[in-house]
Amino acid sequence: MAKAFLEITMYVSNTNRPTAAGVYNKYKQPFLNEIKGATSKDLLIRDEDVQVLHGFESVEDANAYLKTDIFNNDVVKELSPLFDKAPEIKIYEVA
C-alpha cells in the first residue's frame, strides 16, 4: 500500500495525448520494477490536463525518483516536447 504519492500534472493538447500515453505505457513497468519504493503508477485523464499518479512506500522514495536517470533522461526528455506549459509536481504523504 502506498504511503506517499507523486502527482505530476501535465498540460498536453489532445493531438499530443496519444504520444504522451505511449510514453506512460513505455515506462510504467520499468518504473514499478526498478524504482526503489514504487508501488503503483496510474494515468488520469481530464479535458484540461493529464496526471500521472505514482505510489511510493515513502516521501523519501518519491523525492528520490525525481533525481533518477529514468525520470530525467528518459521520461522528461520524451514528454517535454509535448507540453503546452510546464507541468506541476506535487508529493503527498498518506495520513
Phi and psi restraints in degrees (range 20) as a CNS / XPLOR table:
assign (resid 1 and name C) (resid 2 and name N)
       (resid 2 and name CA) (resid 2 and name C) 1.0 -70.0 20.0 2
assign (resid 2 and name N) (resid 2 and name CA)
       (resid 2 and name C) (resid 3 and name N) 1.0 137.5 20.0 2
assign (resid 2 and name C) (resid 3 and name N)
       (resid 3 and name CA) (resid 3 and name C) 1.0 -110.2 20.0 2
assign (resid 3 and name N) (resid 3 and name CA)
       (resid 3 and name C) (resid 4 and name N) 1.0 -4.4 20.0 2
assign (resid 3 and name C) (resid 4 and name N)
       (resid 4 and name CA) (resid 4 and name C) 1.0 -153.5 20.0 2
assign (resid 4 and name N) (resid 4 and name CA)
       (resid 4 and name C) (resid 5 and name N) 1.0 151.4 20.0 2
assign (resid 4 and name C) (resid 5 and name N)
       (resid 5 and name CA) (resid 5 and name C) 1.0 -129.7 20.0 2
assign (resid 5 and name N) (resid 5 and name CA)
       (resid 5 and name C) (resid 6 and name N) 1.0 139.9 20.0 2
assign (resid 5 and name C) (resid 6 and name N)
       (resid 6 and name CA) (resid 6 and name C) 1.0 -108.1 20.0 2
assign (resid 6 and name N) (resid 6 and name CA)
       (resid 6 and name C) (resid 7 and name N) 1.0 119.5 20.0 2
assign (resid 6 and name C) (resid 7 and name N)
       (resid 7 and name CA) (resid 7 and name C) 1.0 -111.8 20.0 2
assign (resid 7 and name N) (resid 7 and name CA)
       (resid 7 and name C) (resid 8 and name N) 1.0 122.8 20.0 2
assign (resid 7 and name C) (resid 8 and name N)
       (resid 8 and name CA) (resid 8 and name C) 1.0 -116.9 20.0 2
assign (resid 8 and name N) (resid 8 and name CA)
       (resid 8 and name C) (resid 9 and name N) 1.0 115.5 20.0 2
assign (resid 8 and name C) (resid 9 and name N)
       (resid 9 and name CA) (resid 9 and name C) 1.0 -98.5 20.0 2
assign (resid 9 and name N) (resid 9 and name CA)
       (resid 9 and name C) (resid 10 and name N) 1.0 123.6 20.0 2
assign (resid 9 and name C) (resid 10 and name N)
       (resid 10 and name CA) (resid 10 and name C) 1.0 -118.4 20.0 2
assign (resid 10 and name N) (resid 10 and name CA)
       (resid 10 and name C) (resid 11 and name N) 1.0 140.9 20.0 2
assign (resid 10 and name C) (resid 11 and name N)
       (resid 11 and name CA) (resid 11 and name C) 1.0 -104.8 20.0 2
assign (resid 11 and name N) (resid 11 and name CA)
       (resid 11 and name C) (resid 12 and name N) 1.0 102.1 20.0 2
assign (resid 11 and name C) (resid 12 and name N)
       (resid 12 and name CA) (resid 12 and name C) 1.0 -128.5 20.0 2
assign (resid 12 and name N) (resid 12 and name CA)
       (resid 12 and name C) (resid 13 and name N) 1.0 130.4 20.0 2
assign (resid 12 and name C) (resid 13 and name N)
       (resid 13 and name CA) (resid 13 and name C) 1.0 -64.8 20.0 2
assign (resid 13 and name N) (resid 13 and name CA)
       (resid 13 and name C) (resid 14 and name N) 1.0 158.4 20.0 2
assign (resid 13 and name C) (resid 14 and name N)
       (resid 14 and name CA) (resid 14 and name C) 1.0 -57.8 20.0 2
assign (resid 14 and name N) (resid 14 and name CA)
       (resid 14 and name C) (resid 15 and name N) 1.0 -33.1 20.0 2
assign (resid 14 and name C) (resid 15 and name N)
       (resid 15 and name CA) (resid 15 and name C) 1.0 -63.3 20.0 2
assign (resid 15 and name N) (resid 15 and name CA)
       (resid 15 and name C) (resid 16 and name N) 1.0 -37.9 20.0 2
assign (resid 15 and name C) (resid 16 and name N)
       (resid 16 and name CA) (resid 16 and name C) 1.0 -92.1 20.0 2
assign (resid 16 and name N) (resid 16 and name CA)
       (resid 16 and name C) (resid 17 and name N) 1.0 -5.2 20.0 2
assign (resid 16 and name C) (resid 17 and name N)
       (resid 17 and name CA) (resid 17 and name C) 1.0 -62.9 20.0 2
assign (resid 17 and name N) (resid 17 and name CA)
       (resid 17 and name C) (resid 18 and name N) 1.0 -39.6 20.0 2
assign (resid 17 and name C) (resid 18 and name N)
       (resid 18 and name CA) (resid 18 and name C) 1.0 -60.4 20.0 2
assign (resid 18 and name N) (resid 18 and name CA)
       (resid 18 and name C) (resid 19 and name N) 1.0 -37.9 20.0 2
assign (resid 18 and name C) (resid 19 and name N)
       (resid 19 and name CA) (resid 19 and name C) 1.0 -67.1 20.0 2
assign (resid 19 and name N) (resid 19 and name CA)
       (resid 19 and name C) (resid 20 and name N) 1.0 -43.0 20.0 2
assign (resid 19 and name C) (resid 20 and name N)
       (resid 20 and name CA) (resid 20 and name C) 1.0 -62.3 20.0 2
assign (resid 20 and name N) (resid 20 and name CA)
       (resid 20 and name C) (resid 21 and name N) 1.0 -40.8 20.0 2
assign (resid 20 and name C) (resid 21 and name N)
       (resid 21 and name CA) (resid 21 and name C) 1.0 -63.5 20.0 2
assign (resid 21 and name N) (resid 21 and name CA)
       (resid 21 and name C) (resid 22 and name N) 1.0 -34.8 20.0 2
assign (resid 21 and name C) (resid 22 and name N)
       (resid 22 and name CA) (resid 22 and name C) 1.0 -63.8 20.0 2
assign (resid 22 and name N) (resid 22 and name CA)
       (resid 22 and name C) (resid 23 and name N) 1.0 -39.3 20.0 2
assign (resid 22 and name C) (resid 23 and name N)
       (resid 23 and name CA) (resid 23 and name C) 1.0 -65.3 20.0 2
assign (resid 23 and name N) (resid 23 and name CA)
       (resid 23 and name C) (resid 24 and name N) 1.0 -43.9 20.0 2
assign (resid 23 and name C) (resid 24 and name N)
       (resid 24 and name CA) (resid 24 and name C) 1.0 -55.7 20.0 2
assign (resid 24 and name N) (resid 24 and name CA)
       (resid 24 and name C) (resid 25 and name N) 1.0 -51.5 20.0 2
assign (resid 24 and name C) (resid 25 and name N)
       (resid 25 and name CA) (resid 25 and name C) 1.0 -63.5 20.0 2
assign (resid 25 and name N) (resid 25 and name CA)
       (resid 25 and name C) (resid 26 and name N) 1.0 -37.8 20.0 2
assign (resid 25 and name C) (resid 26 and name N)
       (resid 26 and name CA) (resid 26 and name C) 1.0 -61.5 20.0 2
assign (resid 26 and name N) (resid 26 and name CA)
       (resid 26 and name C) (resid 27 and name N) 1.0 -39.1 20.0 2
assign (resid 26 and name C) (resid 27 and name N)
       (resid 27 and name CA) (resid 27 and name C) 1.0 -104.8 20.0 2
assign (resid 27 and name N) (resid 27 and name CA)
       (resid 27 and name C) (resid 28 and name N) 1.0 0.7 20.0 2
assign (resid 27 and name C) (resid 28 and name N)
       (resid 28 and name CA) (resid 28 and name C) 1.0 -61.6 20.0 2
assign (resid 28 and name N) (resid 28 and name CA)
       (resid 28 and name C) (resid 29 and name N) 1.0 -54.4 20.0 2
assign (resid 28 and name C) (resid 29 and name N)
       (resid 29 and name CA) (resid 29 and name C) 1.0 -66.9 20.0 2
assign (resid 29 and name N) (resid 29 and name CA)
       (resid 29 and name C) (resid 30 and name N) 1.0 -43.4 20.0 2
assign (resid 29 and name C) (resid 30 and name N)
       (resid 30 and name CA) (resid 30 and name C) 1.0 -58.3 20.0 2
assign (resid 30 and name N) (resid 30 and name CA)
       (resid 30 and name C) (resid 31 and name N) 1.0 -37.7 20.0 2
assign (resid 30 and name C) (resid 31 and name N)
       (resid 31 and name CA) (resid 31 and name C) 1.0 -58.7 20.0 2
assign (resid 31 and name N) (resid 31 and name CA)
       (resid 31 and name C) (resid 32 and name N) 1.0 -50.8 20.0 2
assign (resid 31 and name C) (resid 32 and name N)
       (resid 32 and name CA) (resid 32 and name C) 1.0 -66.6 20.0 2
assign (resid 32 and name N) (resid 32 and name CA)
       (resid 32 and name C) (resid 33 and name N) 1.0 -33.5 20.0 2
assign (resid 32 and name C) (resid 33 and name N)
       (resid 33 and name CA) (resid 33 and name C) 1.0 -83.9 20.0 2
assign (resid 33 and name N) (resid 33 and name CA)
       (resid 33 and name C) (resid 34 and name N) 1.0 -33.0 20.0 2
assign (resid 33 and name C) (resid 34 and name N)
       (resid 34 and name CA) (resid 34 and name C) 1.0 -110.6 20.0 2
assign (resid 34 and name N) (resid 34 and name CA)
       (resid 34 and name C) (resid 35 and name N) 1.0 -19.9 20.0 2
assign (resid 34 and name C) (resid 35 and name N)
       (resid 35 and name CA) (resid 35 and name C) 1.0 -91.9 20.0 2
assign (resid 35 and name N) (resid 35 and name CA)
       (resid 35 and name C) (resid 36 and name N) 1.0 126.0 20.0 2
assign (resid 35 and name C) (resid 36 and name N)
       (resid 36 and name CA) (resid 36 and name C) 1.0 -57.4 20.0 2
assign (resid 36 and name N) (resid 36 and name CA)
       (resid 36 and name C) (resid 37 and name N) 1.0 126.6 20.0 2
assign (resid 36 and name C) (resid 37 and name N)
       (resid 37 and name CA) (resid 37 and name C) 1.0 80.6 20.0 2
assign (resid 37 and name N) (resid 37 and name CA)
       (resid 37 and name C) (resid 38 and name N) 1.0 0.3 20.0 2
assign (resid 37 and name C) (resid 38 and name N)
       (resid 38 and name CA) (resid 38 and name C) 1.0 -68.8 20.0 2
assign (resid 38 and name N) (resid 38 and name CA)
       (resid 38 and name C) (resid 39 and name N) 1.0 132.7 20.0 2
assign (resid 38 and name C) (resid 39 and name N)
       (resid 39 and name CA) (resid 39 and name C) 1.0 -122.1 20.0 2
assign (resid 39 and name N) (resid 39 and name CA)
       (resid 39 and name C) (resid 40 and name N) 1.0 -24.0 20.0 2
assign (resid 39 and name C) (resid 40 and name N)
       (resid 40 and name CA) (resid 40 and name C) 1.0 -163.1 20.0 2
assign (resid 40 and name N) (resid 40 and name CA)
       (resid 40 and name C) (resid 41 and name N) 1.0 163.0 20.0 2
assign (resid 40 and name C) (resid 41 and name N)
       (resid 41 and name CA) (resid 41 and name C) 1.0 -154.5 20.0 2
assign (resid 41 and name N) (resid 41 and name CA)
       (resid 41 and name C) (resid 42 and name N) 1.0 121.4 20.0 2
assign (resid 41 and name C) (resid 42 and name N)
       (resid 42 and name CA) (resid 42 and name C) 1.0 -130.2 20.0 2
assign (resid 42 and name N) (resid 42 and name CA)
       (resid 42 and name C) (resid 43 and name N) 1.0 144.7 20.0 2
assign (resid 42 and name C) (resid 43 and name N)
       (resid 43 and name CA) (resid 43 and name C) 1.0 -103.0 20.0 2
assign (resid 43 and name N) (resid 43 and name CA)
       (resid 43 and name C) (resid 44 and name N) 1.0 122.8 20.0 2
assign (resid 43 and name C) (resid 44 and name N)
       (resid 44 and name CA) (resid 44 and name C) 1.0 -114.2 20.0 2
assign (resid 44 and name N) (resid 44 and name CA)
       (resid 44 and name C) (resid 45 and name N) 1.0 128.1 20.0 2
assign (resid 44 and name C) (resid 45 and name N)
       (resid 45 and name CA) (resid 45 and name C) 1.0 -120.2 20.0 2
assign (resid 45 and name N) (resid 45 and name CA)
       (resid 45 and name C) (resid 46 and name N) 1.0 128.6 20.0 2
assign (resid 45 and name C) (resid 46 and name N)
       (resid 46 and name CA) (resid 46 and name C) 1.0 -129.6 20.0 2
assign (resid 46 and name N) (resid 46 and name CA)
       (resid 46 and name C) (resid 47 and name N) 1.0 166.5 20.0 2
assign (resid 46 and name C) (resid 47 and name N)
       (resid 47 and name CA) (resid 47 and name C) 1.0 -58.7 20.0 2
assign (resid 47 and name N) (resid 47 and name CA)
       (resid 47 and name C) (resid 48 and name N) 1.0 -39.2 20.0 2
assign (resid 47 and name C) (resid 48 and name N)
       (resid 48 and name CA) (resid 48 and name C) 1.0 -88.1 20.0 2
assign (resid 48 and name N) (resid 48 and name CA)
       (resid 48 and name C) (resid 49 and name N) 1.0 -18.8 20.0 2
assign (resid 48 and name C) (resid 49 and name N)
       (resid 49 and name CA) (resid 49 and name C) 1.0 -164.8 20.0 2
assign (resid 49 and name N) (resid 49 and name CA)
       (resid 49 and name C) (resid 50 and name N) 1.0 176.4 20.0 2
assign (resid 49 and name C) (resid 50 and name N)
       (resid 50 and name CA) (resid 50 and name C) 1.0 -127.1 20.0 2
assign (resid 50 and name N) (resid 50 and name CA)
       (resid 50 and name C) (resid 51 and name N) 1.0 135.6 20.0 2
assign (resid 50 and name C) (resid 51 and name N)
       (resid 51 and name CA) (resid 51 and name C) 1.0 -123.0 20.0 2
assign (resid 51 and name N) (resid 51 and name CA)
       (resid 51 and name C) (resid 52 and name N) 1.0 144.6 20.0 2
assign (resid 51 and name C) (resid 52 and name N)
       (resid 52 and name CA) (resid 52 and name C) 1.0 -114.6 20.0 2
assign (resid 52 and name N) (resid 52 and name CA)
       (resid 52 and name C) (resid 53 and name N) 1.0 123.0 20.0 2
assign (resid 52 and name C) (resid 53 and name N)
       (resid 53 and name CA) (resid 53 and name C) 1.0 -108.1 20.0 2
assign (resid 53 and name N) (resid 53 and name CA)
       (resid 53 and name C) (resid 54 and name N) 1.0 114.3 20.0 2
assign (resid 53 and name C) (resid 54 and name N)
       (resid 54 and name CA) (resid 54 and name C) 1.0 -103.5 20.0 2
assign (resid 54 and name N) (resid 54 and name CA)
       (resid 54 and name C) (resid 55 and name N) 1.0 127.7 20.0 2
assign (resid 54 and name C) (resid 55 and name N)
       (resid 55 and name CA) (resid 55 and name C) 1.0 -95.8 20.0 2
assign (resid 55 and name N) (resid 55 and name CA)
       (resid 55 and name C) (resid 56 and name N) 1.0 141.5 20.0 2
assign (resid 55 and name C) (resid 56 and name N)
       (resid 56 and name CA) (resid 56 and name C) 1.0 -137.4 20.0 2
assign (resid 56 and name N) (resid 56 and name CA)
       (resid 56 and name C) (resid 57 and name N) 1.0 161.2 20.0 2
assign (resid 56 and name C) (resid 57 and name N)
       (resid 57 and name CA) (resid 57 and name C) 1.0 -74.3 20.0 2
assign (resid 57 and name N) (resid 57 and name CA)
       (resid 57 and name C) (resid 58 and name N) 1.0 -21.6 20.0 2
assign (resid 57 and name C) (resid 58 and name N)
       (resid 58 and name CA) (resid 58 and name C) 1.0 -157.7 20.0 2
assign (resid 58 and name N) (resid 58 and name CA)
       (resid 58 and name C) (resid 59 and name N) 1.0 160.7 20.0 2
assign (resid 58 and name C) (resid 59 and name N)
       (resid 59 and name CA) (resid 59 and name C) 1.0 -62.1 20.0 2
assign (resid 59 and name N) (resid 59 and name CA)
       (resid 59 and name C) (resid 60 and name N) 1.0 -37.2 20.0 2
assign (resid 59 and name C) (resid 60 and name N)
       (resid 60 and name CA) (resid 60 and name C) 1.0 -60.9 20.0 2
assign (resid 60 and name N) (resid 60 and name CA)
       (resid 60 and name C) (resid 61 and name N) 1.0 -41.4 20.0 2
assign (resid 60 and name C) (resid 61 and name N)
       (resid 61 and name CA) (resid 61 and name C) 1.0 -64.3 20.0 2
assign (resid 61 and name N) (resid 61 and name CA)
       (resid 61 and name C) (resid 62 and name N) 1.0 -40.2 20.0 2
assign (resid 61 and name C) (resid 62 and name N)
       (resid 62 and name CA) (resid 62 and name C) 1.0 -62.8 20.0 2
assign (resid 62 and name N) (resid 62 and name CA)
       (resid 62 and name C) (resid 63 and name N) 1.0 -45.8 20.0 2
assign (resid 62 and name C) (resid 63 and name N)
       (resid 63 and name CA) (resid 63 and name C) 1.0 -63.7 20.0 2
assign (resid 63 and name N) (resid 63 and name CA)
       (resid 63 and name C) (resid 64 and name N) 1.0 -39.2 20.0 2
assign (resid 63 and name C) (resid 64 and name N)
       (resid 64 and name CA) (resid 64 and name C) 1.0 -64.9 20.0 2
assign (resid 64 and name N) (resid 64 and name CA)
       (resid 64 and name C) (resid 65 and name N) 1.0 -36.1 20.0 2
assign (resid 64 and name C) (resid 65 and name N)
       (resid 65 and name CA) (resid 65 and name C) 1.0 -59.0 20.0 2
assign (resid 65 and name N) (resid 65 and name CA)
       (resid 65 and name C) (resid 66 and name N) 1.0 -36.9 20.0 2
assign (resid 65 and name C) (resid 66 and name N)
       (resid 66 and name CA) (resid 66 and name C) 1.0 -65.2 20.0 2
assign (resid 66 and name N) (resid 66 and name CA)
       (resid 66 and name C) (resid 67 and name N) 1.0 -12.5 20.0 2
assign (resid 66 and name C) (resid 67 and name N)
       (resid 67 and name CA) (resid 67 and name C) 1.0 -105.7 20.0 2
assign (resid 67 and name N) (resid 67 and name CA)
       (resid 67 and name C) (resid 68 and name N) 1.0 2.0 20.0 2
assign (resid 67 and name C) (resid 68 and name N)
       (resid 68 and name CA) (resid 68 and name C) 1.0 -79.6 20.0 2
assign (resid 68 and name N) (resid 68 and name CA)
       (resid 68 and name C) (resid 69 and name N) 1.0 158.6 20.0 2
assign (resid 68 and name C) (resid 69 and name N)
       (resid 69 and name CA) (resid 69 and name C) 1.0 -64.0 20.0 2
assign (resid 69 and name N) (resid 69 and name CA)
       (resid 69 and name C) (resid 70 and name N) 1.0 -41.0 20.0 2
assign (resid 69 and name C) (resid 70 and name N)
       (resid 70 and name CA) (resid 70 and name C) 1.0 -61.0 20.0 2
assign (resid 70 and name N) (resid 70 and name CA)
       (resid 70 and name C) (resid 71 and name N) 1.0 -37.2 20.0 2
assign (resid 70 and name C) (resid 71 and name N)
       (resid 71 and name CA) (resid 71 and name C) 1.0 -73.6 20.0 2
assign (resid 71 and name N) (resid 71 and name CA)
       (resid 71 and name C) (resid 72 and name N) 1.0 -53.2 20.0 2
assign (resid 71 and name C) (resid 72 and name N)
       (resid 72 and name CA) (resid 72 and name C) 1.0 -78.0 20.0 2
assign (resid 72 and name N) (resid 72 and name CA)
       (resid 72 and name C) (resid 73 and name N) 1.0 -41.0 20.0 2
assign (resid 72 and name C) (resid 73 and name N)
       (resid 73 and name CA) (resid 73 and name C) 1.0 -91.3 20.0 2
assign (resid 73 and name N) (resid 73 and name CA)
       (resid 73 and name C) (resid 74 and name N) 1.0 -17.6 20.0 2
assign (resid 73 and name C) (resid 74 and name N)
       (resid 74 and name CA) (resid 74 and name C) 1.0 -114.3 20.0 2
assign (resid 74 and name N) (resid 74 and name CA)
       (resid 74 and name C) (resid 75 and name N) 1.0 -67.9 20.0 2
assign (resid 74 and name C) (resid 75 and name N)
       (resid 75 and name CA) (resid 75 and name C) 1.0 -60.9 20.0 2
assign (resid 75 and name N) (resid 75 and name CA)
       (resid 75 and name C) (resid 76 and name N) 1.0 -55.1 20.0 2
assign (resid 75 and name C) (resid 76 and name N)
       (resid 76 and name CA) (resid 76 and name C) 1.0 -62.0 20.0 2
assign (resid 76 and name N) (resid 76 and name CA)
       (resid 76 and name C) (resid 77 and name N) 1.0 -42.1 20.0 2
assign (resid 76 and name C) (resid 77 and name N)
       (resid 77 and name CA) (resid 77 and name C) 1.0 -60.6 20.0 2
assign (resid 77 and name N) (resid 77 and name CA)
       (resid 77 and name C) (resid 78 and name N) 1.0 -40.0 20.0 2
assign (resid 77 and name C) (resid 78 and name N)
       (resid 78 and name CA) (resid 78 and name C) 1.0 -78.7 20.0 2
assign (resid 78 and name N) (resid 78 and name CA)
       (resid 78 and name C) (resid 79 and name N) 1.0 -32.7 20.0 2
assign (resid 78 and name C) (resid 79 and name N)
       (resid 79 and name CA) (resid 79 and name C) 1.0 -84.6 20.0 2
assign (resid 79 and name N) (resid 79 and name CA)
       (resid 79 and name C) (resid 80 and name N) 1.0 -32.7 20.0 2
assign (resid 79 and name C) (resid 80 and name N)
       (resid 80 and name CA) (resid 80 and name C) 1.0 -49.6 20.0 2
assign (resid 80 and name N) (resid 80 and name CA)
       (resid 80 and name C) (resid 81 and name N) 1.0 -43.4 20.0 2
assign (resid 80 and name C) (resid 81 and name N)
       (resid 81 and name CA) (resid 81 and name C) 1.0 -65.2 20.0 2
assign (resid 81 and name N) (resid 81 and name CA)
       (resid 81 and name C) (resid 82 and name N) 1.0 -14.2 20.0 2
assign (resid 81 and name C) (resid 82 and name N)
       (resid 82 and name CA) (resid 82 and name C) 1.0 -91.0 20.0 2
assign (resid 82 and name N) (resid 82 and name CA)
       (resid 82 and name C) (resid 83 and name N) 1.0 -12.6 20.0 2
assign (resid 82 and name C) (resid 83 and name N)
       (resid 83 and name CA) (resid 83 and name C) 1.0 -74.8 20.0 2
assign (resid 83 and name N) (resid 83 and name CA)
       (resid 83 and name C) (resid 84 and name N) 1.0 136.4 20.0 2
assign (resid 83 and name C) (resid 84 and name N)
       (resid 84 and name CA) (resid 84 and name C) 1.0 -83.2 20.0 2
assign (resid 84 and name N) (resid 84 and name CA)
       (resid 84 and name C) (resid 85 and name N) 1.0 -27.8 20.0 2
assign (resid 84 and name C) (resid 85 and name N)
       (resid 85 and name CA) (resid 85 and name C) 1.0 -155.6 20.0 2
assign (resid 85 and name N) (resid 85 and name CA)
       (resid 85 and name C) (resid 86 and name N) 1.0 169.3 20.0 2
assign (resid 85 and name C) (resid 86 and name N)
       (resid 86 and name CA) (resid 86 and name C) 1.0 -58.9 20.0 2
assign (resid 86 and name N) (resid 86 and name CA)
       (resid 86 and name C) (resid 87 and name N) 1.0 140.1 20.0 2
assign (resid 86 and name C) (resid 87 and name N)
       (resid 87 and name CA) (resid 87 and name C) 1.0 -73.1 20.0 2
assign (resid 87 and name N) (resid 87 and name CA)
       (resid 87 and name C) (resid 88 and name N) 1.0 161.1 20.0 2
assign (resid 87 and name C) (resid 88 and name N)
       (resid 88 and name CA) (resid 88 and name C) 1.0 -106.7 20.0 2
assign (resid 88 and name N) (resid 88 and name CA)
       (resid 88 and name C) (resid 89 and name N) 1.0 133.4 20.0 2
assign (resid 88 and name C) (resid 89 and name N)
       (resid 89 and name CA) (resid 89 and name C) 1.0 -121.0 20.0 2
assign (resid 89 and name N) (resid 89 and name CA)
       (resid 89 and name C) (resid 90 and name N) 1.0 125.6 20.0 2
assign (resid 89 and name C) (resid 90 and name N)
       (resid 90 and name CA) (resid 90 and name C) 1.0 -134.9 20.0 2
assign (resid 90 and name N) (resid 90 and name CA)
       (resid 90 and name C) (resid 91 and name N) 1.0 144.3 20.0 2
assign (resid 90 and name C) (resid 91 and name N)
       (resid 91 and name CA) (resid 91 and name C) 1.0 -119.8 20.0 2
assign (resid 91 and name N) (resid 91 and name CA)
       (resid 91 and name C) (resid 92 and name N) 1.0 131.4 20.0 2
assign (resid 91 and name C) (resid 92 and name N)
       (resid 92 and name CA) (resid 92 and name C) 1.0 -119.9 20.0 2
assign (resid 92 and name N) (resid 92 and name CA)
       (resid 92 and name C) (resid 93 and name N) 1.0 142.8 20.0 2
assign (resid 92 and name C) (resid 93 and name N)
       (resid 93 and name CA) (resid 93 and name C) 1.0 -101.3 20.0 2
assign (resid 93 and name N) (resid 93 and name CA)
       (resid 93 and name C) (resid 94 and name N) 1.0 134.0 20.0 2
assign (resid 93 and name C) (resid 94 and name N)
       (resid 94 and name CA) (resid 94 and name C) 1.0 -78.9 20.0 2
assign (resid 94 and name N) (resid 94 and name CA)
       (resid 94 and name C) (resid 95 and name N) 1.0 128.3 20.0 2
